[in-house]
């Protein structure tokens, strides 16, 4: 672990909780299945259900709510952007609102509102599942799972080294910036620009020096082109149980979506139209 203000994202969960203690291979399979269901199932129900389940599991894993919500800020912004773009891109259904913007005639259709809500919910649902996986899975466990699923060893090693040295680079940059600020290197825009350029050049040189020293240390410890890692053990009963429950939940969501009749779809469209009209009137 590292000191300072940077924290590993995989250190957020507590190991005594079930989601953190589960085998990485089980979580990888459930992650891929959940993302597939999130992308293939239409409507709002499945993505929002995945987002709600992910939020509950994050709470049960010992992760602070503020950490989860802070990391969901950017995906939420992207979902809002996707919703706003679909309002004027999709020209299907009834016209809910029309106005003039300079010399352009703009119109909002019910189909655009429905499509925007669907895209936004998919972004929220997918990123919630990814954050649940990231906040409850240590990186070494993820890399062992990748090796088990026949991921090329060179990619696994690069991922481990990159993840490690990203934080070292941030710490080095923080120390250089602190030293520059103590010497009045950021008192105005011009001096800040000059100090930033100097810091960038110093980071490149120190990164090269650190890489050379790390490679020499690895060679002294027996590195010959491949990192040795302990293979994952056999799955325990809790892993099989979590895998079965997860797949059953996903299959249930798929069946509930596939067996919705035309009447329920019409009711859902009416709800979307009602929400859209209320939003436009406000």
N, C-alpha and C positions, 0 to 999 in steps of 0.2 A: 504494500500500500504506500501511498505517497502522502506527503504532508502538503500543507498549503490549502488554497481554496478550491482545488480541483478534486472531484471525487469520482471514483469508478461508478459507472451507471449500473453495473452488475452487483454492487455492494449495498443496494438499497433494501432488498428484502432480508428477512431474518431466516436463518437456516432451520430453525425449529418448526417453521410452518410448512404445510404440505406442498404448496406450489413451488417453493424454493428447493425442497428436498427431493422432488420428483426427478427421475432420470431425464437427461437432456434429450435422449432419443424420443421419448414419449412426447415431450413438449414440442419438438420439431414436427412430429407427425400431426399433432393437434393444431399447431400453428398453420401448417400448409392446408390442412382440411378446412379450418375456419376461414382462411383467406379465400379459398376456392368457393366456399358457400357464400361468403360476403360478395364476391364478384359475380357469381352466377345467379343468385336469387334476386329477383326484382322487388320493387316496393320498398317500404320503409321499415317493415316489421323486423326482418332478419338482421339488417345492419344495426338497428337500434337495440335489438335484443343482445347482439354480440357486444356492443358498447357497454350495456348495463351489466352483463355478466363479467366482462373484463374489469369494470370498476369495482364490483363486489369482490372479485378474487384478488385484486390489488390491495384492497383494504384488509382482507383476511391474511395476506402475505406479510403484513407488517410495514408496508410502504406508506409513507406519509401522504396524505391527500394533497397537500400543497405541491409536493414533488411531481405527482402524477398530473395534476391540473396545469402546472407550469409547463410541462412537456407537451401537453395537449393544446397549448395556446396557438402554436403555428399551424397544426392540422385544422383547428377550428377556423382560423383565418382563411386557409385554403378552401375549406368547405363553403364559407361565406362567399368567397370569390367565385367558386364554381356555381353556386346558386344564383349569384347576380348575373353571371354571363349567360346562363341558360334562360333567364327571363326574357331576353331580347333575341336569343338565337333560335329558339324553338318557336315556330309559328304554326302551332296546332291547337285545336280546340277553340273555345270561346275567347273573345277579347275582354279582358278584365279591366284594362286601363290603357288609355292612349293619350299622348301629349306630344308637344313639339319641343325639340331641343335644337336651338338655333334654326337651321334650315332642314333638319331631319325630323321625320315623323316617327315617333317611337310608340310601340304597342306591346303590352304584356298579355300573353295568352295563358290559358289554363294549362295547356300542355307544357309550356315552359316552366311554370311553377312546379308542376308535378315532377318534371325531369330534374329541375334544380334541387328539389328536396331529396330526390333519390340519389343523385350524385353526392350531395353533401352528406347524407347519411352513410353512404358507402365509405367516404373518406374518414368520417368519424369512427365507424365500426372497424375498418381495417387498421387504422392507426392505434385504436384502443387495444386491439389484439396484439399488435407488434410491441406496444409499450409494456403490456403485461408480460410478454415473453422476455423483453429486454431487461425489465426490472427484477425478474425472478430467476434469471438464468446466468450464472457466472460464465465468463468467457472461456475459461479452460474446459468447462463442461460442454459448452457449445462446440468447441473445436474437436473434442473427443467424439461428439456425435457426428460432426462433419466427416471425420476420418472413418467412422463406422459406415456411413452412407457413401463411401468411396469418393469423397471429395479429393481432388489432387493435393498431395502433401505440400507442394510449393505454395498453393493458395492458403492453406491453413497456417503455414509458418509466416507468410507475409502478413496475414491478418493479425496474428498474435504480436508480431514485432511492431506493426503499424499502430495497433491499439495501445501498446505499451509506450511508444515513443511520442505519440501525440501529446500525452499529458506531460512528459518530460520537456517537450518543446514549449508547451504553454507555461510551465514553471520557469523555464529559462528566459522566455520572453517577459514574464512578470518581473523577474529579478532585474533584467536590463532596464525595463521601463521604470522601476522604482529607483534605480540608480540615476537614471536620467532626470526624473522628477526632482530628486534631491539636489540636482545641479541646475535647476530651473530650465530644464529642457523642453517644457510644455507650457511656458508662460503665455505664448500667443500662437496664432495659427502658423506663422512662418517657422518659428523655432520648433513647433510640434511636428511640422512636416519634415524638417531636417532631421529631427531626432528619430522619427519613424523610419526614414530611409536608412539611417545608420543602424538602427536596431534590426532591420531586415537583413542587411549585409552581415552583421555579427551573428545572427541566428543561422544563416547559411553556413558560415565558417565553423561555428560551434557544432552544428549538426553533423557536418562532415567529420570533425574531430571525434565526436561522440560515437559515430558509426564505426570509425576505425578502431577506437578503443574497445567497443563492444564486440567487434568481430575477433579482435585479438584475445579477449577474455573467453569468448566461446570456443576458440581453437584450443586454448589452454585447458578447457574443461572437456575436451574430447569431441568437439563438433566436427563432423566430416561431411556436411552437406545435408543432414536430416536431423530434425529434433526428435528425441526419444520421448514418448509419452505412454503412460499406462493405459492399456486398452480398457474400455468400459466393461463393467461386470454384468452379470445376469440381471434381468429385470426382476424386481421384487413384486410381491402381491399388491402393494399399494400402487405401483406403476401400472400393472395390468388393470386394476380397478379404475384408476383415473382415465386410462386410455379407453376402456369400455364405456364409462359414463360420458366422456367427452364425445365419442362417436355417436352414442345414442342420442345425446342432445342435438348434435348437428343433423342427424338423420331425421329426428322429429321436426326440426325447423324446416328441412327440405320437404317433408311430407305435408306439413301444414301449409306450406306455400303452394305446392303442386295441386292440392285438393281444394283450394279455394275456388268457389264457383263464381260464375259471372255476376251474380247478384252482390256478393261481397265486394268484388272489384268495383262495381258501380257505386256502392256505398262509400268505399274509400275515395273514389274520385269526387263524390259529392262533398266529403269532408275536406279534401284538398281545396276544392273550389270555395267552400265556406271560409276556410282560413285565409285564402288568397283575397277574397272580397273584403273580409274584415281588415286585413293588413292594408289593402289599398285605400279603404275609406278612412283609416286612421292617418 
